[in-house]
Amino acid sequence: MKDYKQRMVNEYNELKERTDKLGFVLVKESRGGLDFELSCPVNLLKAQYNAMNSYLNILKVRAEIEGIEL
């Protein structure tokens, strides 16, 4: 696999993992189940989560176009 393709796969996988973790925190927070206090507003974290998801979708489409298996 060419270097740029492998970097794209790595970037996608790392971003997916981080997005999933942030989503988990947001779900727990919405249910009152966090065992710590957030240091920034929930709305900011939600905006970050949405931006991360948008980027994930862009990477998926690009991978499909370029024939890269994620």
N, CA, C and O atoms as a Maestro MAE file, in Angstrom:
{
 s_m_m2io_version
 :::
 2.0.0
}

f_m_ct {
 s_m_title
 :::
 protein
 m_atom[280] {
  # First column is atom index #
  i_m_mmod_type
  r_m_x_coord
  r_m_y_coord
  r_m_z_coord
  i_m_residue_number
  s_m_chain_name
  s_m_pdb_residue_name
  s_m_pdb_atom_name
  i_m_atomic_number
  :::
  1 25 0.852 -1.178 0.000 1 A "MET " " N  " 7
  2 3 0.000 0.000 0.000 1 A "MET " " CA " 6
  3 2 0.896 1.239 0.000 1 A "MET " " C  " 6
  4 15 1.892 1.305 0.721 1 A "MET " " O  " 8
  5 25 0.529 2.193 -0.804 2 A "LYS " " N  " 7
  6 3 1.313 3.420 -0.861 2 A "LYS " " CA " 6
  7 2 1.253 4.125 0.486 2 A "LYS " " C  " 6
  8 15 0.298 3.970 1.247 2 A "LYS " " O  " 8
  9 25 2.293 4.899 0.761 3 A "ASP " " N  " 7
  10 3 2.392 5.579 2.061 3 A "ASP " " CA " 6
  11 2 1.190 6.453 2.373 3 A "ASP " " C  " 6
  12 15 0.679 6.418 3.492 3 A "ASP " " O  " 8
  13 25 0.725 7.240 1.400 4 A "TYR " " N  " 7
  14 3 -0.385 8.149 1.685 4 A "TYR " " CA " 6
  15 2 -1.667 7.377 1.991 4 A "TYR " " C  " 6
  16 15 -2.495 7.839 2.776 4 A "TYR " " O  " 8
  17 25 -1.832 6.211 1.381 5 A "LYS " " N  " 7
  18 3 -3.017 5.402 1.662 5 A "LYS " " CA " 6
  19 2 -2.963 4.856 3.083 5 A "LYS " " C  " 6
  20 15 -3.967 4.858 3.795 5 A "LYS " " O  " 8
  21 25 -1.789 4.391 3.491 6 A "GLN " " N  " 7
  22 3 -1.646 3.872 4.851 6 A "GLN " " CA " 6
  23 2 -1.848 4.988 5.874 6 A "GLN " " C  " 6
  24 15 -2.465 4.778 6.918 6 A "GLN " " O  " 8
  25 25 -1.325 6.170 5.569 7 A "ARG " " N  " 7
  26 3 -1.529 7.311 6.480 7 A "ARG " " CA " 6
  27 2 -3.012 7.638 6.602 7 A "ARG " " C  " 6
  28 15 -3.492 7.967 7.687 7 A "ARG " " O  " 8
  29 25 -3.728 7.549 5.503 8 A "MET " " N  " 7
  30 3 -5.166 7.828 5.532 8 A "MET " " CA " 6
  31 2 -5.915 6.792 6.368 8 A "MET " " C  " 6
  32 15 -6.808 7.139 7.141 8 A "MET " " O  " 8
  33 25 -5.554 5.536 6.213 9 A "VAL " " N  " 7
  34 3 -6.166 4.476 7.020 9 A "VAL " " CA " 6
  35 2 -5.870 4.716 8.497 9 A "VAL " " C  " 6
  36 15 -6.764 4.606 9.336 9 A "VAL " " O  " 8
  37 25 -4.631 5.039 8.812 10 A "ASN " " N  " 7
  38 3 -4.262 5.307 10.204 10 A "ASN " " CA " 6
  39 2 -5.020 6.508 10.759 10 A "ASN " " C  " 6
  40 15 -5.522 6.476 11.882 10 A "ASN " " O  " 8
  41 25 -5.093 7.563 9.957 11 A "GLU " " N  " 7
  42 3 -5.801 8.766 10.386 11 A "GLU " " CA " 6
  43 2 -7.272 8.452 10.653 11 A "GLU " " C  " 6
  44 15 -7.826 8.881 11.665 11 A "GLU " " O  " 8
  45 25 -7.893 7.716 9.762 12 A "TYR " " N  " 7
  46 3 -9.294 7.344 9.943 12 A "TYR " " CA " 6
  47 2 -9.472 6.539 11.232 12 A "TYR " " C  " 6
  48 15 -10.357 6.840 12.033 12 A "TYR " " O  " 8
  49 25 -8.646 5.530 11.430 13 A "ASN " " N  " 7
  50 3 -8.793 4.670 12.612 13 A "ASN " " CA " 6
  51 2 -8.576 5.437 13.908 13 A "ASN " " C  " 6
  52 15 -9.303 5.233 14.880 13 A "ASN " " O  " 8
  53 25 -7.584 6.316 13.929 14 A "GLU " " N  " 7
  54 3 -7.327 7.111 15.134 14 A "GLU " " CA " 6
  55 2 -8.474 8.074 15.406 14 A "GLU " " C  " 6
  56 15 -8.903 8.223 16.550 14 A "GLU " " O  " 8
  57 25 -8.970 8.723 14.365 15 A "LEU " " N  " 7
  58 3 -10.081 9.656 14.532 15 A "LEU " " CA " 6
  59 2 -11.339 8.916 14.965 15 A "LEU " " C  " 6
  60 15 -12.083 9.412 15.811 15 A "LEU " " O  " 8
  61 25 -11.588 7.745 14.404 16 A "LYS " " N  " 7
  62 3 -12.762 6.947 14.774 16 A "LYS " " CA " 6
  63 2 -12.711 6.599 16.254 16 A "LYS " " C  " 6
  64 15 -13.714 6.716 16.960 16 A "LYS " " O  " 8
  65 25 -11.559 6.176 16.718 17 A "GLU " " N  " 7
  66 3 -11.411 5.816 18.133 17 A "GLU " " CA " 6
  67 2 -11.677 7.027 19.031 17 A "GLU " " C  " 6
  68 15 -12.387 6.913 20.030 17 A "GLU " " O  " 8
  69 25 -11.118 8.172 18.684 18 A "ARG " " N  " 7
  70 3 -11.306 9.384 19.487 18 A "ARG " " CA " 6
  71 2 -12.758 9.858 19.456 18 A "ARG " " C  " 6
  72 15 -13.302 10.298 20.469 18 A "ARG " " O  " 8
  73 25 -13.375 9.762 18.278 19 A "THR " " N  " 7
  74 3 -14.775 10.167 18.147 19 A "THR " " CA " 6
  75 2 -15.668 9.273 18.991 19 A "THR " " C  " 6
  76 15 -16.567 9.761 19.676 19 A "THR " " O  " 8
  77 25 -15.428 7.976 18.946 20 A "ASP " " N  " 7
  78 3 -16.206 7.033 19.751 20 A "ASP " " CA " 6
  79 2 -16.066 7.333 21.240 20 A "ASP " " C  " 6
  80 15 -17.053 7.300 21.974 20 A "ASP " " O  " 8
  81 25 -14.855 7.623 21.686 21 A "LYS " " N  " 7
  82 3 -14.623 7.919 23.100 21 A "LYS " " CA " 6
  83 2 -15.328 9.201 23.524 21 A "LYS " " C  " 6
  84 15 -15.932 9.255 24.596 21 A "LYS " " O  " 8
  85 25 -15.255 10.227 22.692 22 A "LEU " " N  " 7
  86 3 -15.937 11.479 23.011 22 A "LEU " " CA " 6
  87 2 -17.443 11.266 23.028 22 A "LEU " " C  " 6
  88 15 -18.134 11.795 23.898 22 A "LEU " " O  " 8
  89 25 -17.956 10.499 22.080 23 A "GLY " " N  " 7
  90 3 -19.386 10.189 22.056 23 A "GLY " " CA " 6
  91 2 -19.821 9.466 23.313 23 A "GLY " " C  " 6
  92 15 -20.892 9.743 23.853 23 A "GLY " " O  " 8
  93 25 -19.001 8.540 23.782 24 A "PHE " " N  " 7
  94 3 -19.297 7.807 25.016 24 A "PHE " " CA " 6
  95 2 -19.375 8.759 26.205 24 A "PHE " " C  " 6
  96 15 -20.277 8.644 27.035 24 A "PHE " " O  " 8
  97 25 -18.438 9.694 26.290 25 A "VAL " " N  " 7
  98 3 -18.444 10.691 27.374 25 A "VAL " " CA " 6
  99 2 -19.715 11.528 27.307 25 A "VAL " " C  " 6
  100 15 -20.342 11.792 28.333 25 A "VAL " " O  " 8
  101 25 -20.096 11.943 26.108 26 A "LEU " " N  " 7
  102 3 -21.292 12.772 25.965 26 A "LEU " " CA " 6
  103 2 -22.557 12.013 26.360 26 A "LEU " " C  " 6
  104 15 -23.458 12.588 26.971 26 A "LEU " " O  " 8
  105 25 -22.632 10.744 26.022 27 A "VAL " " N  " 7
  106 3 -23.792 9.937 26.416 27 A "VAL " " CA " 6
  107 2 -23.831 9.794 27.930 27 A "VAL " " C  " 6
  108 15 -24.879 9.973 28.550 27 A "VAL " " O  " 8
  109 25 -22.686 9.470 28.524 28 A "LYS " " N  " 7
  110 3 -22.641 9.338 29.990 28 A "LYS " " CA " 6
  111 2 -23.009 10.644 30.671 28 A "LYS " " C  " 6
  112 15 -23.725 10.644 31.673 28 A "LYS " " O  " 8
  113 25 -22.525 11.759 30.132 29 A "GLU " " N  " 7
  114 3 -22.829 13.067 30.722 29 A "GLU " " CA " 6
  115 2 -24.325 13.347 30.646 29 A "GLU " " C  " 6
  116 15 -24.907 13.868 31.598 29 A "GLU " " O  " 8
  117 25 -24.944 13.010 29.535 30 A "SER " " N  " 7
  118 3 -26.374 13.273 29.367 30 A "SER " " CA " 6
  119 2 -27.224 12.445 30.325 30 A "SER " " C  " 6
  120 15 -28.353 12.815 30.646 30 A "SER " " O  " 8
  121 25 -26.676 11.331 30.775 31 A "ARG " " N  " 7
  122 3 -27.383 10.454 31.717 31 A "ARG " " CA " 6
  123 2 -26.968 10.709 33.162 31 A "ARG " " C  " 6
  124 15 -27.436 10.037 34.082 31 A "ARG " " O  " 8
  125 25 -26.079 11.691 33.352 32 A "GLY " " N  " 7
  126 3 -25.614 12.003 34.701 32 A "GLY " " CA " 6
  127 2 -24.673 10.963 35.265 32 A "GLY " " C  " 6
  128 15 -24.570 10.824 36.484 32 A "GLY " " O  " 8
  129 25 -23.984 10.229 34.407 33 A "GLY " " N  " 7
  130 3 -23.159 9.124 34.867 33 A "GLY " " CA " 6
  131 2 -21.669 9.360 34.874 33 A "GLY " " C  " 6
  132 15 -20.902 8.416 35.063 33 A "GLY " " O  " 8
  133 25 -21.233 10.596 34.674 34 A "LEU " " N  " 7
  134 3 -19.793 10.853 34.703 34 A "LEU " " CA " 6
  135 2 -19.296 10.879 36.146 34 A "LEU " " C  " 6
  136 15 -19.978 11.383 37.039 34 A "LEU " " O  " 8
  137 25 -18.107 10.335 36.361 35 A "ASP " " N  " 7
  138 3 -17.517 10.360 37.695 35 A "ASP " " CA " 6
  139 2 -16.489 11.481 37.828 35 A "ASP " " C  " 6
  140 15 -15.650 11.473 38.728 35 A "ASP " " O  " 8
  141 25 -16.575 12.440 36.916 36 A "PHE " " N  " 7
  142 3 -15.715 13.620 36.969 36 A "PHE " " CA " 6
  143 2 -16.503 14.797 36.393 36 A "PHE " " C  " 6
  144 15 -17.527 14.610 35.736 36 A "PHE " " O  " 8
  145 25 -16.019 15.989 36.645 37 A "GLU " " N  " 7
  146 3 -16.681 17.190 36.144 37 A "GLU " " CA " 6
  147 2 -15.970 17.664 34.873 37 A "GLU " " C  " 6
  148 15 -14.744 17.757 34.828 37 A "GLU " " O  " 8
  149 25 -16.752 17.954 33.862 38 A "LEU " " N  " 7
  150 3 -16.178 18.451 32.610 38 A "LEU " " CA " 6
  151 2 -15.577 19.829 32.829 38 A "LEU " " C  " 6
  152 15 -16.119 20.637 33.582 38 A "LEU " " O  " 8
  153 25 -14.468 20.093 32.175 39 A "SER " " N  " 7
  154 3 -13.793 21.380 32.336 39 A "SER " " CA " 6
  155 2 -14.186 22.390 31.266 39 A "SER " " C  " 6
  156 15 -13.750 23.540 31.309 39 A "SER " " O  " 8
  157 25 -15.008 21.970 30.305 40 A "CYS " " N  " 7
  158 3 -15.491 22.907 29.285 40 A "CYS " " CA " 6
  159 2 -16.971 22.632 29.034 40 A "CYS " " C  " 6
  160 15 -17.478 21.569 29.395 40 A "CYS " " O  " 8
  161 25 -17.654 23.576 28.424 41 A "PRO " " N  " 7
  162 3 -19.102 23.424 28.215 41 A "PRO " " CA " 6
  163 2 -19.442 22.221 27.322 41 A "PRO " " C  " 6
  164 15 -18.723 21.909 26.373 41 A "PRO " " O  " 8
  165 25 -20.536 21.570 27.648 42 A "VAL " " N  " 7
  166 3 -20.994 20.407 26.889 42 A "VAL " " CA " 6
  167 2 -21.271 20.797 25.437 42 A "VAL " " C  " 6
  168 15 -21.002 20.011 24.529 42 A "VAL " " O  " 8
  169 25 -21.798 21.983 25.211 43 A "ASN " " N  " 7
  170 3 -22.084 22.413 23.833 43 A "ASN " " CA " 6
  171 2 -20.825 22.458 22.983 43 A "ASN " " C  " 6
  172 15 -20.871 22.147 21.792 43 A "ASN " " O  " 8
  173 25 -19.723 22.834 23.565 44 A "LEU " " N  " 7
  174 3 -18.455 22.856 22.838 44 A "LEU " " CA " 6
  175 2 -18.017 21.435 22.489 44 A "LEU " " C  " 6
  176 15 -17.547 21.181 21.379 44 A "LEU " " O  " 8
  177 25 -18.171 20.520 23.425 45 A "LEU " " N  " 7
  178 3 -17.823 19.116 23.171 45 A "LEU " " CA " 6
  179 2 -18.730 18.511 22.102 45 A "LEU " " C  " 6
  180 15 -18.277 17.723 21.271 45 A "LEU " " O  " 8
  181 25 -20.000 18.878 22.124 46 A "LYS " " N  " 7
  182 3 -20.925 18.394 21.096 46 A "LYS " " CA " 6
  183 2 -20.533 18.929 19.721 46 A "LYS " " C  " 6
  184 15 -20.594 18.205 18.727 46 A "LYS " " O  " 8
  185 25 -20.132 20.196 19.667 47 A "ALA " " N  " 7
  186 3 -19.689 20.784 18.397 47 A "ALA " " CA " 6
  187 2 -18.442 20.066 17.896 47 A "ALA " " C  " 6
  188 15 -18.317 19.800 16.701 47 A "ALA " " O  " 8
  189 25 -17.521 19.754 18.800 48 A "GLN " " N  " 7
  190 3 -16.311 19.026 18.421 48 A "GLN " " CA " 6
  191 2 -16.683 17.642 17.901 48 A "GLN " " C  " 6
  192 15 -16.156 17.199 16.880 48 A "GLN " " O  " 8
  193 25 -17.581 16.961 18.594 49 A "TYR " " N  " 7
  194 3 -18.021 15.628 18.181 49 A "TYR " " CA " 6
  195 2 -18.630 15.674 16.774 49 A "TYR " " C  " 6
  196 15 -18.338 14.816 15.941 49 A "TYR " " O  " 8
  197 25 -19.465 16.666 16.517 50 A "ASN " " N  " 7
  198 3 -20.087 16.806 15.201 50 A "ASN " " CA " 6
  199 2 -19.046 17.062 14.115 50 A "ASN " " C  " 6
  200 15 -19.138 16.506 13.021 50 A "ASN " " O  " 8
  201 25 -18.057 17.902 14.415 51 A "ALA " " N  " 7
  202 3 -16.996 18.184 13.451 51 A "ALA " " CA " 6
  203 2 -16.168 16.927 13.176 51 A "ALA " " C  " 6
  204 15 -15.798 16.657 12.033 51 A "ALA " " O  " 8
  205 25 -15.889 16.178 14.210 52 A "MET " " N  " 7
  206 3 -15.122 14.941 14.041 52 A "MET " " CA " 6
  207 2 -15.897 13.940 13.180 52 A "MET " " C  " 6
  208 15 -15.321 13.285 12.311 52 A "MET " " O  " 8
  209 25 -17.198 13.828 13.425 53 A "ASN " " N  " 7
  210 3 -18.033 12.928 12.620 53 A "ASN " " CA " 6
  211 2 -18.075 13.367 11.165 53 A "ASN " " C  " 6
  212 15 -18.028 12.534 10.260 53 A "ASN " " O  " 8
  213 25 -18.163 14.660 10.940 54 A "SER " " N  " 7
  214 3 -18.167 15.176 9.569 54 A "SER " " CA " 6
  215 2 -16.869 14.802 8.861 54 A "SER " " C  " 6
  216 15 -16.886 14.372 7.708 54 A "SER " " O  " 8
  217 25 -15.762 14.965 9.546 55 A "TYR " " N  " 7
  218 3 -14.459 14.634 8.958 55 A "TYR " " CA " 6
  219 2 -14.354 13.130 8.695 55 A "TYR " " C  " 6
  220 15 -13.813 12.718 7.669 55 A "TYR " " O  " 8
  221 25 -14.867 12.313 9.612 56 A "LEU " " N  " 7
  222 3 -14.878 10.867 9.390 56 A "LEU " " CA " 6
  223 2 -15.630 10.529 8.106 56 A "LEU " " C  " 6
  224 15 -15.180 9.702 7.312 56 A "LEU " " O  " 8
  225 25 -16.767 11.167 7.912 57 A "ASN " " N  " 7
  226 3 -17.553 10.912 6.709 57 A "ASN " " CA " 6
  227 2 -16.811 11.342 5.454 57 A "ASN " " C  " 6
  228 15 -16.879 10.664 4.428 57 A "ASN " " O  " 8
  229 25 -16.109 12.458 5.526 58 A "ILE " " N  " 7
  230 3 -15.305 12.905 4.386 58 A "ILE " " CA " 6
  231 2 -14.229 11.876 4.069 58 A "ILE " " C  " 6
  232 15 -14.012 11.540 2.906 58 A "ILE " " O  " 8
  233 25 -13.561 11.379 5.095 59 A "LEU " " N  " 7
  234 3 -12.522 10.371 4.875 59 A "LEU " " CA " 6
  235 2 -13.108 9.097 4.275 59 A "LEU " " C  " 6
  236 15 -12.478 8.476 3.418 59 A "LEU " " O  " 8
  237 25 -14.311 8.694 4.713 60 A "LYS " " N  " 7
  238 3 -14.963 7.503 4.162 60 A "LYS " " CA " 6
  239 2 -15.234 7.667 2.674 60 A "LYS " " C  " 6
  240 15 -14.949 6.768 1.883 60 A "LYS " " O  " 8
  241 25 -15.784 8.817 2.297 61 A "VAL " " N  " 7
  242 3 -16.104 9.063 0.891 61 A "VAL " " CA " 6
  243 2 -14.826 9.092 0.061 61 A "VAL " " C  " 6
  244 15 -14.758 8.501 -1.016 61 A "VAL " " O  " 8
  245 25 -13.831 9.775 0.565 62 A "ARG " " N  " 7
  246 3 -12.559 9.858 -0.156 62 A "ARG " " CA " 6
  247 2 -11.944 8.467 -0.330 62 A "ARG " " C  " 6
  248 15 -11.444 8.132 -1.404 62 A "ARG " " O  " 8
  249 25 -11.985 7.667 0.725 63 A "ALA " " N  " 7
  250 3 -11.439 6.314 0.646 63 A "ALA " " CA " 6
  251 2 -12.191 5.494 -0.396 63 A "ALA " " C  " 6
  252 15 -11.584 4.739 -1.156 63 A "ALA " " O  " 8
  253 25 -13.495 5.641 -0.429 64 A "GLU " " N  " 7
  254 3 -14.300 4.918 -1.412 64 A "GLU " " CA " 6
  255 2 -13.903 5.336 -2.836 64 A "GLU " " C  " 6
  256 15 -13.730 4.488 -3.712 64 A "GLU " " O  " 8
  257 25 -13.763 6.623 -3.051 65 A "ILE " " N  " 7
  258 3 -13.392 7.135 -4.369 65 A "ILE " " CA " 6
  259 2 -12.013 6.640 -4.786 65 A "ILE " " C  " 6
  260 15 -11.794 6.296 -5.948 65 A "ILE " " O  " 8
  261 25 -11.085 6.604 -3.834 66 A "GLU " " N  " 7
  262 3 -9.699 6.223 -4.143 66 A "GLU " " CA " 6
  263 2 -9.441 4.729 -4.029 66 A "GLU " " C  " 6
  264 15 -8.322 4.267 -4.252 66 A "GLU " " O  " 8
  265 25 -10.495 3.963 -3.677 67 A "GLY " " N  " 7
  266 3 -10.343 2.521 -3.586 67 A "GLY " " CA " 6
  267 2 -9.508 2.068 -2.408 67 A "GLY " " C  " 6
  268 15 -8.778 1.081 -2.496 67 A "GLY " " O  " 8
  269 25 -9.615 2.791 -1.306 68 A "ILE " " N  " 7
  270 3 -8.868 2.457 -0.086 68 A "ILE " " CA " 6
  271 2 -9.820 1.783 0.881 68 A "ILE " " C  " 6
  272 15 -10.884 2.319 1.192 68 A "ILE " " O  " 8
  273 25 -9.436 0.602 1.359 69 A "GLU " " N  " 7
  274 3 -10.278 -0.113 2.305 69 A "GLU " " CA " 6
  275 2 -9.953 0.350 3.730 69 A "GLU " " C  " 6
  276 15 -8.824 0.228 4.206 69 A "GLU " " O  " 8
  277 25 -10.971 0.879 4.380 70 A "LEU " " N  " 7
  278 3 -10.796 1.322 5.761 70 A "LEU " " CA " 6
  279 2 -11.170 0.185 6.679 70 A "LEU " " C  " 6
  280 15 -11.101 0.328 7.900 70 A "LEU " " O  " 8
  :::
 }
 m_bond[279] {
  # First column is bond index #
  i_m_from
  i_m_to
  i_m_order
  :::
  1 1 2 1
  2 2 3 1
  3 3 4 2
  4 3 5 1
  5 5 6 1
  6 6 7 1
  7 7 8 2
  8 7 9 1
  9 9 10 1
  10 10 11 1
  11 11 12 2
  12 11 13 1
  13 13 14 1
  14 14 15 1
  15 15 16 2
  16 15 17 1
  17 17 18 1
  18 18 19 1
  19 19 20 2
  20 19 21 1
  21 21 22 1
  22 22 23 1
  23 23 24 2
  24 23 25 1
  25 25 26 1
  26 26 27 1
  27 27 28 2
  28 27 29 1
  29 29 30 1
  30 30 31 1
  31 31 32 2
  32 31 33 1
  33 33 34 1
  34 34 35 1
  35 35 36 2
  36 35 37 1
  37 37 38 1
  38 38 39 1
  39 39 40 2
  40 39 41 1
  41 41 42 1
  42 42 43 1
  43 43 44 2
  44 43 45 1
  45 45 46 1
  46 46 47 1
  47 47 48 2
  48 47 49 1
  49 49 50 1
  50 50 51 1
  51 51 52 2
  52 51 53 1
  53 53 54 1
  54 54 55 1
  55 55 56 2
  56 55 57 1
  57 57 58 1
  58 58 59 1
  59 59 60 2
  60 59 61 1
  61 61 62 1
  62 62 63 1
  63 63 64 2
  64 63 65 1
  65 65 66 1
  66 66 67 1
  67 67 68 2
  68 67 69 1
  69 69 70 1
  70 70 71 1
  71 71 72 2
  72 71 73 1
  73 73 74 1
  74 74 75 1
  75 75 76 2
  76 75 77 1
  77 77 78 1
  78 78 79 1
  79 79 80 2
  80 79 81 1
  81 81 82 1
  82 82 83 1
  83 83 84 2
  84 83 85 1
  85 85 86 1
  86 86 87 1
  87 87 88 2
  88 87 89 1
  89 89 90 1
  90 90 91 1
  91 91 92 2
  92 91 93 1
  93 93 94 1
  94 94 95 1
  95 95 96 2
  96 95 97 1
  97 97 98 1
  98 98 99 1
  99 99 100 2
  100 99 101 1
  101 101 102 1
  102 102 103 1
  103 103 104 2
  104 103 105 1
  105 105 106 1
  106 106 107 1
  107 107 108 2
  108 107 109 1
  109 109 110 1
  110 110 111 1
  111 111 112 2
  112 111 113 1
  113 113 114 1
  114 114 115 1
  115 115 116 2
  116 115 117 1
  117 117 118 1
  118 118 119 1
  119 119 120 2
  120 119 121 1
  121 121 122 1
  122 122 123 1
  123 123 124 2
  124 123 125 1
  125 125 126 1
  126 126 127 1
  127 127 128 2
  128 127 129 1
  129 129 130 1
  130 130 131 1
  131 131 132 2
  132 131 133 1
  133 133 134 1
  134 134 135 1
  135 135 136 2
  136 135 137 1
  137 137 138 1
  138 138 139 1
  139 139 140 2
  140 139 141 1
  141 141 142 1
  142 142 143 1
  143 143 144 2
  144 143 145 1
  145 145 146 1
  146 146 147 1
  147 147 148 2
  148 147 149 1
  149 149 150 1
  150 150 151 1
  151 151 152 2
  152 151 153 1
  153 153 154 1
  154 154 155 1
  155 155 156 2
  156 155 157 1
  157 157 158 1
  158 158 159 1
  159 159 160 2
  160 159 161 1
  161 161 162 1
  162 162 163 1
  163 163 164 2
  164 163 165 1
  165 165 166 1
  166 166 167 1
  167 167 168 2
  168 167 169 1
  169 169 170 1
  170 170 171 1
  171 171 172 2
  172 171 173 1
  173 173 174 1
  174 174 175 1
  175 175 176 2
  176 175 177 1
  177 177 178 1
  178 178 179 1
  179 179 180 2
  180 179 181 1
  181 181 182 1
  182 182 183 1
  183 183 184 2
  184 183 185 1
  185 185 186 1
  186 186 187 1
  187 187 188 2
  188 187 189 1
  189 189 190 1
  190 190 191 1
  191 191 192 2
  192 191 193 1
  193 193 194 1
  194 194 195 1
  195 195 196 2
  196 195 197 1
  197 197 198 1
  198 198 199 1
  199 199 200 2
  200 199 201 1
  201 201 202 1
  202 202 203 1
  203 203 204 2
  204 203 205 1
  205 205 206 1
  206 206 207 1
  207 207 208 2
  208 207 209 1
  209 209 210 1
  210 210 211 1
  211 211 212 2
  212 211 213 1
  213 213 214 1
  214 214 215 1
  215 215 216 2
  216 215 217 1
  217 217 218 1
  218 218 219 1
  219 219 220 2
  220 219 221 1
  221 221 222 1
  222 222 223 1
  223 223 224 2
  224 223 225 1
  225 225 226 1
  226 226 227 1
  227 227 228 2
  228 227 229 1
  229 229 230 1
  230 230 231 1
  231 231 232 2
  232 231 233 1
  233 233 234 1
  234 234 235 1
  235 235 236 2
  236 235 237 1
  237 237 238 1
  238 238 239 1
  239 239 240 2
  240 239 241 1
  241 241 242 1
  242 242 243 1
  243 243 244 2
  244 243 245 1
  245 245 246 1
  246 246 247 1
  247 247 248 2
  248 247 249 1
  249 249 250 1
  250 250 251 1
  251 251 252 2
  252 251 253 1
  253 253 254 1
  254 254 255 1
  255 255 256 2
  256 255 257 1
  257 257 258 1
  258 258 259 1
  259 259 260 2
  260 259 261 1
  261 261 262 1
  262 262 263 1
  263 263 264 2
  264 263 265 1
  265 265 266 1
  266 266 267 1
  267 267 268 2
  268 267 269 1
  269 269 270 1
  270 270 271 1
  271 271 272 2
  272 271 273 1
  273 273 274 1
  274 274 275 1
  275 275 276 2
  276 275 277 1
  277 277 278 1
  278 278 279 1
  279 279 280 2
  :::
 }
}
